[in-house]
């Protein structure tokens, strides 16, 4: 069975893409873990239900290298990229979900570290690279074809972006199914599922040793109404954290951003 990787630097829209593709291929999920069973996440292994097709869609945040797990079984990759300013905000929210408090690291301190490292330094330490190197690693590989999909295009024309991914992967899915998949994978639908799953009883949710949801987050984050499906915004300014950050970000990211079609106004 050949693998089609859904590759992305963290917080670039991979979960949304998995929802879109699951809805298009299998129909509406009953719970978020249905997606993980059919389109697994290499970083959160759970028992999965192998697809009946001759290819497996699988999520990865690892940078491409010859040491990437299962890389010799790869047929293709869909690379999802996003404006790194929005990645920064989403990654900061993720850190809050994981329990990082303002006392441990303020928003401004996190942003400065992100700018200096061209990404989240913890992500880099576990093999994801930084925003620039992660994208380059997949785009410049010579072993298999890669389709680059921008998060912003997914937002502005979800149907066309989904069609492009389906065609690239080699799936035969009709227009009505695509239309329904887009509707079922809206931000509001995914947020509603996250809220429902994070408020269900422990008995319904499962044992402490089993994943209860595709949406991560601590008990404290849930109580503070911090969600994995945060805002999904684009074009955010770091000036909302500190006026000096936007120029610092521009100095660090202008070149790699322009290489990927992102420009400062």
C-alpha positions as a Markdown table, in Angstrom:
| # | Residue | x | y | z |
|---|---|---|---|---|
| 1 | Unk | 0.0 | 0.0 | 0.0 |
| 2 | Unk | 1.5 | 3.3 | -1.1 |
| 3 | Unk | 1.4 | 6.3 | 1.2 |
| 4 | Unk | 0.3 | 9.9 | 0.4 |
| 5 | Unk | 1.6 | 12.1 | 3.1 |
| 6 | Unk | -0.3 | 15.1 | 4.3 |
| 7 | Unk | 2.7 | 17.1 | 5.3 |
| 8 | Unk | 2.8 | 20.4 | 7.1 |
| 9 | Unk | 4.7 | 22.5 | 9.6 |
| 10 | Unk | 2.5 | 22.4 | 12.7 |
| 11 | Unk | -0.5 | 24.7 | 13.0 |
| 12 | Unk | -0.8 | 25.1 | 9.2 |
| 13 | Unk | -4.2 | 23.5 | 8.7 |
| 14 | Unk | -3.5 | 19.8 | 8.6 |
| 15 | Unk | -6.4 | 18.8 | 10.8 |
| 16 | Unk | -8.8 | 20.7 | 8.5 |
| 17 | Unk | -7.4 | 19.0 | 5.4 |
| 18 | Unk | -7.9 | 15.6 | 7.1 |
| 19 | Unk | -11.5 | 16.5 | 7.9 |
| 20 | Unk | -12.1 | 17.6 | 4.3 |
| 21 | Unk | -10.6 | 14.5 | 2.8 |
| 22 | Unk | -12.3 | 12.2 | 5.2 |
| 23 | Unk | -15.7 | 13.7 | 4.5 |
| 24 | Unk | -15.1 | 13.5 | 0.8 |
| 25 | Unk | -14.0 | 9.9 | 0.8 |
| 26 | Unk | -16.0 | 8.3 | 3.7 |
| 27 | Unk | -18.8 | 10.7 | 4.6 |
| 28 | Unk | -19.5 | 12.5 | 7.8 |
| 29 | Unk | -17.6 | 11.2 | 10.9 |
| 30 | Unk | -19.5 | 10.3 | 14.0 |
| 31 | Unk | -16.6 | 11.4 | 16.2 |
| 32 | Unk | -13.2 | 13.0 | 15.5 |
| 33 | Unk | -11.3 | 9.8 | 16.1 |
| 34 | Unk | -13.0 | 8.4 | 13.0 |
| 35 | Unk | -10.6 | 10.6 | 11.0 |
| 36 | Unk | -7.6 | 9.3 | 12.9 |
| 37 | Unk | -8.6 | 5.7 | 12.2 |
| 38 | Unk | -8.8 | 6.2 | 8.5 |
| 39 | Unk | -6.2 | 9.0 | 8.0 |
| 40 | Unk | -3.7 | 8.4 | 10.8 |
| 41 | Unk | -1.4 | 10.8 | 12.4 |
| 42 | Unk | 2.2 | 9.5 | 12.6 |
| 43 | Unk | 2.7 | 11.5 | 15.8 |
| 44 | Unk | -0.4 | 10.1 | 17.6 |
| 45 | Unk | -0.6 | 6.4 | 16.8 |
| 46 | Unk | -4.0 | 4.8 | 17.6 |
| 47 | Unk | -5.5 | 1.6 | 16.3 |
| 48 | Unk | -6.7 | 2.5 | 12.8 |
| 49 | Unk | -9.0 | 1.0 | 10.2 |
| 50 | Unk | -7.0 | 0.5 | 7.0 |
| 51 | Unk | -8.6 | 1.9 | 3.9 |
| 52 | Unk | -9.9 | -0.4 | 1.2 |
| 53 | Unk | -8.0 | 1.6 | -1.5 |
| 54 | Unk | -4.5 | 1.0 | -2.6 |
| 55 | Unk | -3.1 | 4.1 | -0.9 |
| 56 | Unk | -3.0 | 5.3 | 2.7 |
| 57 | Unk | -3.3 | 9.0 | 3.5 |
| 58 | Unk | -1.2 | 9.9 | 6.6 |
| 59 | Unk | -0.4 | 13.1 | 8.5 |
| 60 | Unk | 3.1 | 14.1 | 9.2 |
| 61 | Unk | 4.9 | 17.2 | 10.7 |
| 62 | Unk | 8.3 | 15.8 | 10.1 |
| 63 | Unk | 10.6 | 17.5 | 7.7 |
| 64 | Unk | 11.3 | 15.3 | 4.6 |
| 65 | Unk | 14.5 | 13.3 | 4.8 |
| 66 | Unk | 15.6 | 9.8 | 3.9 |
| 67 | Unk | 15.2 | 8.9 | 7.6 |
| 68 | Unk | 11.5 | 9.8 | 7.6 |
| 69 | Unk | 9.4 | 6.8 | 8.7 |
| 70 | Unk | 8.0 | 4.7 | 5.8 |
| 71 | Unk | 9.5 | 7.1 | 3.3 |
| 72 | Unk | 10.3 | 4.3 | 0.9 |
| 73 | Unk | 6.6 | 3.5 | 0.7 |
| 74 | Unk | 5.7 | 7.0 | -0.4 |
| 75 | Unk | 3.9 | 7.7 | -3.6 |
| 76 | Unk | 3.1 | 11.4 | -3.2 |
| 77 | Unk | 2.8 | 14.2 | -0.7 |
| 78 | Unk | 0.4 | 17.1 | -0.2 |
| 79 | Unk | 2.3 | 20.0 | 1.5 |
| 80 | Unk | 0.1 | 22.4 | 3.4 |
| 81 | Unk | 1.6 | 25.8 | 4.0 |
| 82 | Unk | 0.4 | 28.9 | 5.9 |
| 83 | Unk | 1.5 | 32.5 | 6.5 |
| 84 | Unk | 4.0 | 32.1 | 9.4 |
| 85 | Unk | 2.5 | 35.0 | 11.3 |
| 86 | Unk | -0.7 | 33.0 | 11.6 |
| 87 | Unk | 1.3 | 29.9 | 12.4 |
| 88 | Unk | 2.8 | 31.8 | 15.3 |
| 89 | Unk | -0.5 | 32.8 | 16.7 |
| 90 | Unk | -1.9 | 29.2 | 16.3 |
| 91 | Unk | 1.2 | 27.7 | 17.8 |
| 92 | Unk | 1.0 | 30.0 | 20.8 |
| 93 | Unk | -2.6 | 28.9 | 21.3 |
| 94 | Unk | -1.4 | 25.3 | 21.1 |
| 95 | Unk | 1.2 | 26.0 | 23.8 |
| 96 | Unk | -1.6 | 27.4 | 26.0 |
| 97 | Unk | -3.7 | 24.3 | 25.3 |
| 98 | Unk | -0.7 | 22.2 | 26.4 |
| 99 | Unk | -0.5 | 24.0 | 29.7 |
| 100 | Unk | 2.1 | 26.7 | 29.1 |
| 101 | Unk | 1.1 | 29.7 | 31.4 |
| 102 | Unk | 1.8 | 33.4 | 31.0 |
| 103 | Unk | 4.1 | 33.1 | 34.1 |
| 104 | Unk | 6.2 | 30.5 | 32.3 |
| 105 | Unk | 6.4 | 32.4 | 29.0 |
| 106 | Unk | 4.6 | 35.6 | 28.0 |
| 107 | Unk | 3.0 | 36.0 | 24.5 |
| 108 | Unk | 5.8 | 38.5 | 23.6 |
| 109 | Unk | 8.6 | 36.2 | 24.8 |
| 110 | Unk | 7.1 | 33.3 | 22.8 |
| 111 | Unk | 6.8 | 35.5 | 19.7 |
| 112 | Unk | 10.4 | 36.7 | 20.0 |
| 113 | Unk | 11.7 | 33.1 | 20.3 |
| 114 | Unk | 9.6 | 32.1 | 17.3 |
| 115 | Unk | 11.1 | 34.9 | 15.2 |
| 116 | Unk | 14.6 | 34.2 | 16.2 |
| 117 | Unk | 14.3 | 30.5 | 15.4 |
| 118 | Unk | 12.1 | 31.0 | 12.3 |
| 119 | Unk | 9.6 | 28.8 | 14.1 |
| 120 | Unk | 8.8 | 27.1 | 17.3 |
| 121 | Unk | 12.1 | 25.9 | 18.8 |
| 122 | Unk | 10.5 | 22.8 | 20.4 |
| 123 | Unk | 9.1 | 21.8 | 17.0 |
| 124 | Unk | 12.6 | 22.0 | 15.6 |
| 125 | Unk | 14.1 | 19.9 | 18.4 |
| 126 | Unk | 11.8 | 16.9 | 17.5 |
| 127 | Unk | 12.5 | 16.8 | 13.8 |
| 128 | Unk | 10.0 | 19.2 | 12.3 |
| 129 | Unk | 12.6 | 21.8 | 11.2 |
| 130 | Unk | 11.7 | 25.5 | 11.2 |
| 131 | Unk | 9.0 | 27.1 | 8.9 |
| 132 | Unk | 11.5 | 27.7 | 6.1 |
| 133 | Unk | 13.5 | 24.4 | 6.2 |
| 134 | Unk | 10.3 | 22.3 | 6.6 |
| 135 | Unk | 8.8 | 23.6 | 3.4 |
| 136 | Unk | 12.0 | 23.4 | 1.5 |
| 137 | Unk | 12.6 | 19.8 | 2.5 |
| 138 | Unk | 9.4 | 18.6 | 1.0 |
| 139 | Unk | 9.4 | 20.8 | -2.1 |
| 140 | Unk | 13.0 | 20.0 | -3.1 |
| 141 | Unk | 12.8 | 16.2 | -2.7 |
| 142 | Unk | 13.4 | 14.3 | -6.0 |
| 143 | Unk | 11.8 | 11.1 | -5.0 |
| 144 | Unk | 8.0 | 11.7 | -5.5 |
| 145 | Unk | 5.6 | 14.5 | -6.6 |
| 146 | Unk | 4.5 | 17.1 | -4.1 |
| 147 | Unk | 1.4 | 19.3 | -4.4 |
| 148 | Unk | 1.7 | 22.5 | -2.3 |
| 149 | Unk | -1.6 | 23.8 | -1.0 |
| 150 | Unk | -1.8 | 27.2 | 0.8 |
| 151 | Unk | -4.1 | 27.5 | 3.8 |
| 152 | Unk | -5.2 | 30.9 | 2.5 |
| 153 | Unk | -6.4 | 29.3 | -0.8 |
| 154 | Unk | -8.3 | 26.7 | 1.3 |
| 155 | Unk | -10.1 | 29.5 | 3.0 |
| 156 | Unk | -10.9 | 31.5 | -0.1 |
| 157 | Unk | -11.9 | 28.6 | -2.3 |
| 158 | Unk | -12.3 | 25.5 | -0.3 |
| 159 | Unk | -14.0 | 23.4 | -3.0 |
| 160 | Unk | -11.3 | 24.1 | -5.7 |
| 161 | Unk | -8.5 | 23.3 | -3.2 |
| 162 | Unk | -10.2 | 20.1 | -2.2 |
| 163 | Unk | -10.7 | 19.1 | -5.8 |
| 164 | Unk | -7.0 | 19.8 | -6.6 |
| 165 | Unk | -6.0 | 17.5 | -3.7 |
| 166 | Unk | -8.4 | 14.8 | -4.7 |
| 167 | Unk | -7.2 | 14.9 | -8.3 |
| 168 | Unk | -3.6 | 14.9 | -7.3 |
| 169 | Unk | -4.1 | 11.9 | -4.9 |
| 170 | Unk | -5.9 | 10.1 | -7.7 |
| 171 | Unk | -9.4 | 9.7 | -6.2 |
| 172 | Unk | -12.7 | 9.6 | -8.1 |
| 173 | Unk | -15.2 | 11.7 | -6.1 |
| 174 | Unk | -18.2 | 13.5 | -7.6 |
| 175 | Unk | -19.1 | 17.2 | -7.2 |
| 176 | Unk | -22.0 | 16.6 | -4.8 |
| 177 | Unk | -19.7 | 14.7 | -2.4 |
| 178 | Unk | -17.2 | 17.5 | -2.5 |
| 179 | Unk | -19.8 | 20.1 | -1.8 |
| 180 | Unk | -21.1 | 18.2 | 1.2 |
| 181 | Unk | -17.5 | 17.6 | 2.4 |
| 182 | Unk | -16.8 | 21.3 | 2.4 |
| 183 | Unk | -20.0 | 22.0 | 4.3 |
| 184 | Unk | -19.4 | 19.3 | 6.9 |
| 185 | Unk | -15.8 | 20.4 | 7.4 |
| 186 | Unk | -16.5 | 24.1 | 8.2 |
| 187 | Unk | -14.8 | 25.8 | 11.1 |
| 188 | Unk | -18.0 | 26.0 | 13.0 |
| 189 | Unk | -18.7 | 22.2 | 12.5 |
| 190 | Unk | -15.3 | 21.2 | 13.7 |
| 191 | Unk | -15.4 | 23.6 | 16.7 |
| 192 | Unk | -18.9 | 22.2 | 17.6 |
| 193 | Unk | -17.4 | 18.7 | 17.5 |
| 194 | Unk | -14.5 | 19.7 | 19.7 |
| 195 | Unk | -16.7 | 21.3 | 22.3 |
| 196 | Unk | -19.0 | 18.3 | 22.4 |
| 197 | Unk | -16.2 | 15.9 | 22.8 |
| 198 | Unk | -14.4 | 17.9 | 25.5 |
| 199 | Unk | -17.6 | 18.1 | 27.5 |
| 200 | Unk | -18.7 | 14.5 | 27.3 |
| 201 | Unk | -18.5 | 12.4 | 30.4 |
| 202 | Unk | -15.3 | 10.3 | 31.2 |
| 203 | Unk | -17.3 | 7.2 | 30.8 |
| 204 | Unk | -18.3 | 8.2 | 27.3 |
| 205 | Unk | -15.0 | 9.6 | 26.4 |
| 206 | Unk | -13.0 | 6.4 | 27.2 |
| 207 | Unk | -10.3 | 5.4 | 29.5 |
| 208 | Unk | -7.5 | 7.7 | 30.7 |
| 209 | Unk | -4.9 | 5.7 | 28.6 |
| 210 | Unk | -6.9 | 6.0 | 25.3 |
| 211 | Unk | -7.1 | 9.1 | 23.2 |
| 212 | Unk | -10.6 | 10.6 | 23.6 |
| 213 | Unk | -10.5 | 13.1 | 20.8 |
| 214 | Unk | -8.5 | 14.3 | 17.8 |
| 215 | Unk | -8.6 | 17.7 | 19.5 |
| 216 | Unk | -5.8 | 18.1 | 22.1 |
| 217 | Unk | -6.1 | 20.2 | 25.2 |
| 218 | Unk | -5.7 | 20.1 | 29.0 |
| 219 | Unk | -8.5 | 20.2 | 31.5 |
| 220 | Unk | -7.4 | 23.7 | 32.5 |
| 221 | Unk | -7.5 | 24.9 | 28.8 |
| 222 | Unk | -11.0 | 23.5 | 28.5 |
| 223 | Unk | -12.2 | 25.4 | 31.5 |
| 224 | Unk | -10.6 | 28.7 | 30.2 |
| 225 | Unk | -12.4 | 28.1 | 26.8 |
| 226 | Unk | -9.1 | 27.7 | 24.9 |
| 227 | Unk | -9.8 | 25.5 | 21.9 |
| 228 | Unk | -7.7 | 23.5 | 19.5 |
| 229 | Unk | -10.0 | 24.9 | 16.8 |
| 230 | Unk | -9.0 | 28.4 | 17.8 |
| 231 | Unk | -9.9 | 31.1 | 15.2 |
| 232 | Unk | -8.6 | 30.0 | 11.8 |
| 233 | Unk | -7.8 | 33.6 | 11.0 |
| 234 | Unk | -5.4 | 34.8 | 8.3 |
| 235 | Unk | -3.4 | 38.0 | 7.9 |
| 236 | Unk | -2.9 | 38.7 | 11.6 |
| 237 | Unk | -0.5 | 41.3 | 12.8 |
| 238 | Unk | 2.0 | 40.7 | 15.6 |
| 239 | Unk | 1.5 | 44.3 | 16.6 |
| 240 | Unk | -1.4 | 43.0 | 18.7 |
| 241 | Unk | 1.2 | 41.4 | 20.9 |
| 242 | Unk | 3.8 | 44.2 | 20.8 |
| 243 | Unk | 4.3 | 47.1 | 18.3 |
| 244 | Unk | 8.0 | 46.2 | 17.7 |
| 245 | Unk | 7.3 | 42.6 | 16.7 |
| 246 | Unk | 6.0 | 43.2 | 13.2 |
| 247 | Unk | 9.2 | 44.8 | 12.0 |
| 248 | Unk | 11.4 | 42.1 | 13.6 |
| 249 | Unk | 9.2 | 39.5 | 12.0 |
| 250 | Unk | 9.6 | 41.1 | 8.6 |
| 251 | Unk | 13.4 | 41.2 | 8.9 |
| 252 | Unk | 13.5 | 37.5 | 9.7 |
| 253 | Unk | 10.8 | 36.1 | 7.4 |
| 254 | Unk | 10.6 | 38.4 | 4.4 |
| 255 | Unk | 12.8 | 36.2 | 2.1 |
| 256 | Unk | 11.4 | 32.8 | 2.9 |
| 257 | Unk | 7.9 | 34.2 | 2.8 |
| 258 | Unk | 8.3 | 35.8 | -0.6 |
| 259 | Unk | 9.7 | 32.5 | -2.0 |
| 260 | Unk | 6.4 | 30.9 | -1.1 |
| 261 | Unk | 4.1 | 33.7 | -2.3 |
| 262 | Unk | 3.7 | 35.6 | 0.9 |
| 263 | Unk | 4.3 | 39.3 | 0.9 |
| 264 | Unk | 4.2 | 42.2 | 3.3 |
| 265 | Unk | 1.9 | 45.1 | 2.4 |
